Amino acid sequence: MHDKLNAEIDKIVMEMQPPQNSIGMLSTEDVVRLVRQAATKGAMAGWVAGERTARSYWGREIEALRERIKQLEMDQIAGTR
């Protein structure tokens, strides 16, 4: 996993953990709520990380295409003189 995604997961865990030295019992409803919350936050963190990766990849691809177009334009200008 990426460092940013790991950091986001660690942040979610810190937000969801009980206070230190706390004692208690969880009901079935509590467990269901916590699992749903963790799954939702984890899915969102993964989605955001995927979007960042895709945006970065496609940004590089677009820039490479722009450079190629510039080169073709320069070649065309040089050929018409």
N, CA, C and O atoms as CSV, one atom per row, in Angstrom:
chain,resi,resn,atom,element,x,y,z
A,1,MET,N,N,0.830,-1.188,0.000
A,1,MET,CA,C,0.000,0.000,0.000
A,1,MET,C,C,0.871,1.248,0.000
A,1,MET,O,O,2.034,1.222,0.402
A,2,HIS,N,N,0.290,2.305,-0.449
A,2,HIS,CA,C,1.004,3.571,-0.477
A,2,HIS,C,C,1.089,4.164,0.926
A,2,HIS,O,O,0.236,3.909,1.777
A,3,ASP,N,N,2.120,4.950,1.148
A,3,ASP,CA,C,2.321,5.571,2.451
A,3,ASP,C,C,1.150,6.467,2.847
A,3,ASP,O,O,0.752,6.489,4.012
A,4,LYS,N,N,0.592,7.214,1.873
A,4,LYS,CA,C,-0.537,8.095,2.185
A,4,LYS,C,C,-1.753,7.292,2.614
A,4,LYS,O,O,-2.469,7.689,3.534
A,5,LEU,N,N,-1.994,6.158,1.948
A,5,LEU,CA,C,-3.128,5.320,2.312
A,5,LEU,C,C,-2.913,4.703,3.688
A,5,LEU,O,O,-3.843,4.645,4.493
A,6,ASN,N,N,-1.707,4.247,3.962
A,6,ASN,CA,C,-1.406,3.715,5.297
A,6,ASN,C,C,-1.602,4.777,6.365
A,6,ASN,O,O,-2.128,4.487,7.440
A,7,ALA,N,N,-1.187,5.992,6.083
A,7,ALA,CA,C,-1.371,7.082,7.041
A,7,ALA,C,C,-2.850,7.362,7.266
A,7,ALA,O,O,-3.268,7.626,8.393
A,8,GLU,N,N,-3.638,7.306,6.206
A,8,GLU,CA,C,-5.084,7.530,6.331
A,8,GLU,C,C,-5.729,6.416,7.148
A,8,GLU,O,O,-6.600,6.682,7.977
A,9,ILE,N,N,-5.311,5.173,6.923
A,9,ILE,CA,C,-5.832,4.049,7.704
A,9,ILE,C,C,-5.462,4.209,9.173
A,9,ILE,O,O,-6.299,3.998,10.051
A,10,ASP,N,N,-4.217,4.579,9.444
A,10,ASP,CA,C,-3.795,4.809,10.829
A,10,ASP,C,C,-4.625,5.906,11.486
A,10,ASP,O,O,-4.975,5.803,12.662
A,11,LYS,N,N,-4.938,6.946,10.734
A,11,LYS,CA,C,-5.760,8.042,11.256
A,11,LYS,C,C,-7.158,7.540,11.609
A,11,LYS,O,O,-7.702,7.885,12.658
A,12,ILE,N,N,-7.732,6.726,10.728
A,12,ILE,CA,C,-9.060,6.173,10.982
A,12,ILE,C,C,-9.045,5.296,12.231
A,12,ILE,O,O,-9.951,5.374,13.061
A,13,VAL,N,N,-8.011,4.461,12.363
A,13,VAL,CA,C,-7.897,3.595,13.545
A,13,VAL,C,C,-7.804,4.431,14.811
A,13,VAL,O,O,-8.455,4.121,15.809
A,14,MET,N,N,-7.005,5.482,14.779
A,14,MET,CA,C,-6.867,6.347,15.960
A,14,MET,C,C,-8.195,7.006,16.319
A,14,MET,O,O,-8.515,7.154,17.498
A,15,GLU,N,N,-8.971,7.403,15.310
A,15,GLU,CA,C,-10.275,8.028,15.559
A,15,GLU,C,C,-11.267,7.042,16.161
A,15,GLU,O,O,-12.108,7.422,16.975
A,16,MET,N,N,-11.169,5.780,15.763
A,16,MET,CA,C,-12.180,4.804,16.164
A,16,MET,C,C,-11.826,4.023,17.427
A,16,MET,O,O,-12.693,3.374,18.012
A,17,GLN,N,N,-10.577,4.076,17.850
A,17,GLN,CA,C,-10.204,3.272,19.018
A,17,GLN,C,C,-10.816,3.850,20.293
A,17,GLN,O,O,-11.018,5.059,20.401
A,18,PRO,N,N,-11.106,2.986,21.244
A,18,PRO,CA,C,-11.673,3.473,22.504
A,18,PRO,C,C,-10.603,4.208,23.314
A,18,PRO,O,O,-9.407,4.063,23.059
A,19,PRO,N,N,-11.049,4.993,24.287
A,19,PRO,CA,C,-10.074,5.673,25.143
A,19,PRO,C,C,-9.163,4.658,25.835
A,19,PRO,O,O,-9.576,3.541,26.146
A,20,GLN,N,N,-7.937,5.065,26.065
A,20,GLN,CA,C,-6.971,4.189,26.703
A,20,GLN,C,C,-7.464,3.798,28.097
A,20,GLN,O,O,-8.047,4.622,28.802
A,21,ASN,N,N,-7.233,2.559,28.492
A,21,ASN,CA,C,-7.616,2.005,29.792
A,21,ASN,C,C,-9.129,1.930,29.986
A,21,ASN,O,O,-9.600,1.818,31.117
A,22,SER,N,N,-9.895,1.991,28.894
A,22,SER,CA,C,-11.342,1.867,29.037
A,22,SER,C,C,-11.720,0.388,29.094
A,22,SER,O,O,-11.057,-0.466,28.505
A,23,ILE,N,N,-12.775,0.119,29.800
A,23,ILE,CA,C,-13.281,-1.244,29.927
A,23,ILE,C,C,-14.756,-1.211,29.552
A,23,ILE,O,O,-15.477,-0.295,29.949
A,24,GLY,N,N,-15.199,-2.181,28.806
A,24,GLY,CA,C,-16.599,-2.222,28.438
A,24,GLY,C,C,-16.892,-3.402,27.550
A,24,GLY,O,O,-15.999,-4.140,27.133
A,25,MET,N,N,-18.157,-3.558,27.273
A,25,MET,CA,C,-18.597,-4.638,26.395
A,25,MET,C,C,-19.347,-4.020,25.227
A,25,MET,O,O,-19.998,-2.984,25.357
A,26,LEU,N,N,-19.238,-4.680,24.089
A,26,LEU,CA,C,-19.930,-4.200,22.905
A,26,LEU,C,C,-21.133,-5.095,22.622
A,26,LEU,O,O,-21.047,-6.320,22.695
A,27,SER,N,N,-22.231,-4.468,22.306
A,27,SER,CA,C,-23.403,-5.228,21.881
A,27,SER,C,C,-23.236,-5.588,20.410
A,27,SER,O,O,-22.339,-5.080,19.736
A,28,THR,N,N,-24.087,-6.450,19.929
A,28,THR,CA,C,-24.059,-6.811,18.511
A,28,THR,C,C,-24.245,-5.568,17.648
A,28,THR,O,O,-23.577,-5.413,16.626
A,29,GLU,N,N,-25.137,-4.701,18.050
A,29,GLU,CA,C,-25.381,-3.470,17.299
A,29,GLU,C,C,-24.137,-2.574,17.280
A,29,GLU,O,O,-23.831,-1.944,16.267
A,30,ASP,N,N,-23.428,-2.525,18.405
A,30,ASP,CA,C,-22.199,-1.729,18.461
A,30,ASP,C,C,-21.159,-2.262,17.479
A,30,ASP,O,O,-20.521,-1.496,16.757
A,31,VAL,N,N,-20.998,-3.582,17.460
A,31,VAL,CA,C,-20.018,-4.202,16.559
A,31,VAL,C,C,-20.407,-3.939,15.106
A,31,VAL,O,O,-19.561,-3.579,14.288
A,32,VAL,N,N,-21.690,-4.119,14.787
A,32,VAL,CA,C,-22.153,-3.871,13.420
A,32,VAL,C,C,-21.887,-2.427,13.021
A,32,VAL,O,O,-21.416,-2.166,11.914
A,33,ARG,N,N,-22.183,-1.489,13.912
A,33,ARG,CA,C,-21.970,-0.073,13.625
A,33,ARG,C,C,-20.489,0.227,13.394
A,33,ARG,O,O,-20.135,0.947,12.460
A,34,LEU,N,N,-19.626,-0.328,14.250
A,34,LEU,CA,C,-18.188,-0.084,14.113
A,34,LEU,C,C,-17.624,-0.706,12.842
A,34,LEU,O,O,-16.806,-0.091,12.159
A,35,VAL,N,N,-18.057,-1.921,12.523
A,35,VAL,CA,C,-17.569,-2.573,11.306
A,35,VAL,C,C,-18.025,-1.795,10.077
A,35,VAL,O,O,-17.245,-1.587,9.147
A,36,ARG,N,N,-19.286,-1.366,10.070
A,36,ARG,CA,C,-19.797,-0.590,8.934
A,36,ARG,C,C,-19.025,0.720,8.788
A,36,ARG,O,O,-18.651,1.110,7.682
A,37,GLN,N,N,-18.794,1.389,9.906
A,37,GLN,CA,C,-18.066,2.662,9.879
A,37,GLN,C,C,-16.640,2.448,9.379
A,37,GLN,O,O,-16.145,3.218,8.556
A,38,ALA,N,N,-15.983,1.404,9.876
A,38,ALA,CA,C,-14.606,1.126,9.442
A,38,ALA,C,C,-14.551,0.759,7.962
A,38,ALA,O,O,-13.670,1.220,7.236
A,39,ALA,N,N,-15.495,-0.071,7.516
A,39,ALA,CA,C,-15.516,-0.469,6.106
A,39,ALA,C,C,-15.773,0.733,5.206
A,39,ALA,O,O,-15.138,0.880,4.162
A,40,THR,N,N,-16.690,1.579,5.607
A,40,THR,CA,C,-17.003,2.771,4.809
A,40,THR,C,C,-15.806,3.699,4.718
A,40,THR,O,O,-15.440,4.149,3.633
A,41,LYS,N,N,-15.197,3.983,5.860
A,41,LYS,CA,C,-14.039,4.884,5.864
A,41,LYS,C,C,-12.871,4.268,5.097
A,41,LYS,O,O,-12.161,4.974,4.381
A,42,GLY,N,N,-12.667,2.966,5.240
A,42,GLY,CA,C,-11.587,2.296,4.513
A,42,GLY,C,C,-11.815,2.317,3.013
A,42,GLY,O,O,-10.889,2.551,2.236
A,43,ALA,N,N,-13.060,2.069,2.610
A,43,ALA,CA,C,-13.380,2.103,1.179
A,43,ALA,C,C,-13.171,3.499,0.616
A,43,ALA,O,O,-12.634,3.653,-0.480
A,44,MET,N,N,-13.586,4.501,1.347
A,44,MET,CA,C,-13.404,5.875,0.882
A,44,MET,C,C,-11.917,6.234,0.793
A,44,MET,O,O,-11.488,6.881,-0.162
A,45,ALA,N,N,-11.141,5.816,1.783
A,45,ALA,CA,C,-9.699,6.094,1.746
A,45,ALA,C,C,-9.057,5.408,0.538
A,45,ALA,O,O,-8.207,5.997,-0.129
A,46,GLY,N,N,-9.459,4.169,0.255
A,46,GLY,CA,C,-8.939,3.457,-0.912
A,46,GLY,C,C,-9.347,4.114,-2.211
A,46,GLY,O,O,-8.547,4.211,-3.141
A,47,TRP,N,N,-10.590,4.566,-2.280
A,47,TRP,CA,C,-11.083,5.235,-3.484
A,47,TRP,C,C,-10.298,6.517,-3.731
A,47,TRP,O,O,-9.889,6.786,-4.860
A,48,VAL,N,N,-10.084,7.307,-2.684
A,48,VAL,CA,C,-9.331,8.557,-2.828
A,48,VAL,C,C,-7.902,8.268,-3.283
A,48,VAL,O,O,-7.371,8.960,-4.152
A,49,ALA,N,N,-7.283,7.248,-2.699
A,49,ALA,CA,C,-5.922,6.894,-3.111
A,49,ALA,C,C,-5.886,6.462,-4.578
A,49,ALA,O,O,-4.963,6.819,-5.310
A,50,GLY,N,N,-6.886,5.700,-5.004
A,50,GLY,CA,C,-6.957,5.282,-6.408
A,50,GLY,C,C,-7.148,6.457,-7.346
A,50,GLY,O,O,-6.539,6.512,-8.414
A,51,GLU,N,N,-7.987,7.393,-6.949
A,51,GLU,CA,C,-8.203,8.592,-7.764
A,51,GLU,C,C,-6.923,9.410,-7.894
A,51,GLU,O,O,-6.607,9.911,-8.974
A,52,ARG,N,N,-6.199,9.542,-6.809
A,52,ARG,CA,C,-4.924,10.281,-6.860
A,52,ARG,C,C,-3.951,9.603,-7.813
A,52,ARG,O,O,-3.289,10.263,-8.613
A,53,THR,N,N,-3.868,8.273,-7.720
A,53,THR,CA,C,-2.961,7.525,-8.588
A,53,THR,C,C,-3.367,7.675,-10.053
A,53,THR,O,O,-2.519,7.902,-10.916
A,54,ALA,N,N,-4.651,7.549,-10.328
A,54,ALA,CA,C,-5.132,7.683,-11.707
A,54,ALA,C,C,-4.884,9.083,-12.234
A,54,ALA,O,O,-4.442,9.248,-13.372
A,55,ARG,N,N,-5.162,10.093,-11.424
A,55,ARG,CA,C,-4.955,11.483,-11.857
A,55,ARG,C,C,-3.480,11.728,-12.159
A,55,ARG,O,O,-3.146,12.385,-13.145
A,56,SER,N,N,-2.614,11.209,-11.323
A,56,SER,CA,C,-1.178,11.379,-11.536
A,56,SER,C,C,-0.743,10.682,-12.829
A,56,SER,O,O,0.003,11.253,-13.625
A,57,TYR,N,N,-1.208,9.461,-13.032
A,57,TYR,CA,C,-0.844,8.699,-14.227
A,57,TYR,C,C,-1.324,9.411,-15.493
A,57,TYR,O,O,-0.549,9.631,-16.423
A,58,TRP,N,N,-2.613,9.767,-15.515
A,58,TRP,CA,C,-3.159,10.394,-16.714
A,58,TRP,C,C,-2.575,11.784,-16.931
A,58,TRP,O,O,-2.452,12.224,-18.074
A,59,GLY,N,N,-2.218,12.475,-15.872
A,59,GLY,CA,C,-1.554,13.770,-16.021
A,59,GLY,C,C,-0.230,13.629,-16.749
A,59,GLY,O,O,0.106,14.440,-17.612
A,60,ARG,N,N,0.523,12.587,-16.394
A,60,ARG,CA,C,1.804,12.333,-17.078
A,60,ARG,C,C,1.575,11.943,-18.540
A,60,ARG,O,O,2.316,12.371,-19.425
A,61,GLU,N,N,0.550,11.133,-18.787
A,61,GLU,CA,C,0.243,10.724,-20.159
A,61,GLU,C,C,-0.140,11.932,-21.014
A,61,GLU,O,O,0.322,12.068,-22.147
A,62,ILE,N,N,-0.978,12.797,-20.474
A,62,ILE,CA,C,-1.398,13.995,-21.212
A,62,ILE,C,C,-0.211,14.893,-21.493
A,62,ILE,O,O,-0.088,15.430,-22.594
A,63,GLU,N,N,0.658,15.064,-20.524
A,63,GLU,CA,C,1.842,15.903,-20.733
A,63,GLU,C,C,2.743,15.315,-21.817
A,63,GLU,O,O,3.291,16.055,-22.634
A,64,ALA,N,N,2.901,13.995,-21.829
A,64,ALA,CA,C,3.716,13.344,-22.868
A,64,ALA,C,C,3.091,13.562,-24.242
A,64,ALA,O,O,3.806,13.800,-25.216
A,65,LEU,N,N,1.768,13.483,-24.332
A,65,LEU,CA,C,1.098,13.730,-25.611
A,65,LEU,C,C,1.255,15.178,-26.058
A,65,LEU,O,O,1.444,15.443,-27.245
A,66,ARG,N,N,1.179,16.106,-25.126
A,66,ARG,CA,C,1.387,17.521,-25.472
A,66,ARG,C,C,2.785,17.740,-26.036
A,66,ARG,O,O,2.964,18.448,-27.027
A,67,GLU,N,N,3.762,17.128,-25.399
A,67,GLU,CA,C,5.142,17.254,-25.882
A,67,GLU,C,C,5.275,16.643,-27.272
A,67,GLU,O,O,5.968,17.193,-28.129
A,68,ARG,N,N,4.625,15.521,-27.499
A,68,ARG,CA,C,4.684,14.876,-28.815
A,68,ARG,C,C,4.032,15.762,-29.879
A,68,ARG,O,O,4.549,15.876,-30.990
A,69,ILE,N,N,2.905,16.384,-29.547
A,69,ILE,CA,C,2.232,17.292,-30.486
A,69,ILE,C,C,3.135,18.476,-30.815
A,69,ILE,O,O,3.244,18.865,-31.978
A,70,LYS,N,N,3.783,19.049,-29.807
A,70,LYS,CA,C,4.708,20.167,-30.040
A,70,LYS,C,C,5.818,19.744,-30.997
A,70,LYS,O,O,6.178,20.479,-31.916
A,71,GLN,N,N,6.357,18.536,-30.760
A,71,GLN,CA,C,7.438,18.057,-31.612
A,71,GLN,C,C,6.953,17.860,-33.042
A,71,GLN,O,O,7.660,18.221,-33.983
A,72,LEU,N,N,5.774,17.301,-33.223
A,72,LEU,CA,C,5.223,17.106,-34.570
A,72,LEU,C,C,4.968,18.441,-35.259
A,72,LEU,O,O,5.212,18.579,-36.457
A,73,GLU,N,N,4.477,19.426,-34.504
A,73,GLU,CA,C,4.265,20.756,-35.066
A,73,GLU,C,C,5.583,21.371,-35.501
A,73,GLU,O,O,5.670,21.965,-36.576
A,74,MET,N,N,6.604,21.232,-34.678
A,74,MET,CA,C,7.929,21.772,-35.029
A,74,MET,C,C,8.482,21.069,-36.263
A,74,MET,O,O,9.069,21.714,-37.131
A,75,ASP,N,N,8.300,19.755,-36.348
A,75,ASP,CA,C,8.755,18.999,-37.518
A,75,ASP,C,C,8.007,19.454,-38.774
A,75,ASP,O,O,8.594,19.562,-39.851
A,76,GLN,N,N,6.727,19.715,-38.626
A,76,GLN,CA,C,5.921,20.156,-39.774
A,76,GLN,C,C,6.360,21.559,-40.215
A,76,GLN,O,O,6.477,21.827,-41.411
A,77,ILE,N,N,6.596,22.432,-39.269
A,77,ILE,CA,C,7.062,23.795,-39.603
A,77,ILE,C,C,8.421,23.732,-40.288
A,77,ILE,O,O,8.659,24.427,-41.276
A,78,ALA,N,N,9.304,22.902,-39.763
A,78,ALA,CA,C,10.644,22.777,-40.347
A,78,ALA,C,C,10.566,22.179,-41.755
A,78,ALA,O,O,11.392,22.517,-42.604
A,79,GLY,N,N,9.605,21.310,-42.020
A,79,GLY,CA,C,9.483,20.667,-43.330
A,79,GLY,C,C,8.864,21.565,-44.377
A,79,GLY,O,O,9.049,21.319,-45.569
A,80,THR,N,N,8.137,22.594,-43.985
A,80,THR,CA,C,7.467,23.456,-44.959
A,80,THR,C,C,8.313,24.629,-45.375
A,80,THR,O,O,7.913,25.374,-46.269
A,81,ARG,N,N,9.426,24.821,-44.791
A,81,ARG,CA,C,10.287,25.963,-45.156
A,81,ARG,C,C,11.198,25.640,-46.290
A,81,ARG,O,O,11.981,26.490,-46.714
